[in-house]
Amino acid sequence: MNEFTRFTFYPVTGWHIGPLNTHQALVVKFGYIDPDAPHEQGPQETLFLGLPLEMAKKLVASLSEHIDYAEKMGTQH
């Protein structure tokens, strides 16, 4: 079993992000491919998701950490 068959994942095709002017927050909407949908259906989109600024900063830090790890592991193969 390879890493891609352990669970179903939804490849991200893009996103929209911007400030939520009435709050100290950002909104994010992701485009993604549903692997179980008919091919002709094309990319799907999530609803807009709200992130308080502190949570958004933590997300950036977590993404950076995991990118560094993935890059490091990719050079070891």
Secondary structure as the mmCIF struct_conf table of DSSP 4:
data_model
#
loop_
_struct_conf.conf_type_id
_struct_conf.id
_struct_conf.beg_label_comp_id
_struct_conf.beg_label_asym_id
_struct_conf.beg_label_seq_id
_struct_conf.end_label_comp_id
_struct_conf.end_label_asym_id
_struct_conf.end_label_seq_id
HELX_RH_3T_P HELX_RH_3T_P1 GLU A 3 THR A 5
BEND BEND1 ARG A 6 PHE A 7
STRN STRN1 VAL A 12 LEU A 20
TURN_TY1_P TURN_TY1_P1 ASN A 21 GLN A 24
STRN STRN2 ALA A 25 TYR A 32
TURN_TY1_P TURN_TY1_P2 PRO A 35 ASP A 36
BEND BEND2 ALA A 37 ALA A 37
HELX_RH_3T_P HELX_RH_3T_P2 HIS A 39 GLN A 41
STRN STRN3 GLN A 44 GLU A 45
STRN STRN4 LEU A 49 PRO A 52
HELX_RH_AL_P HELX_RH_AL_P1 LEU A 53 GLY A 74
TURN_TY1_P TURN_TY1_P3 THR A 75 GLN A 76
#
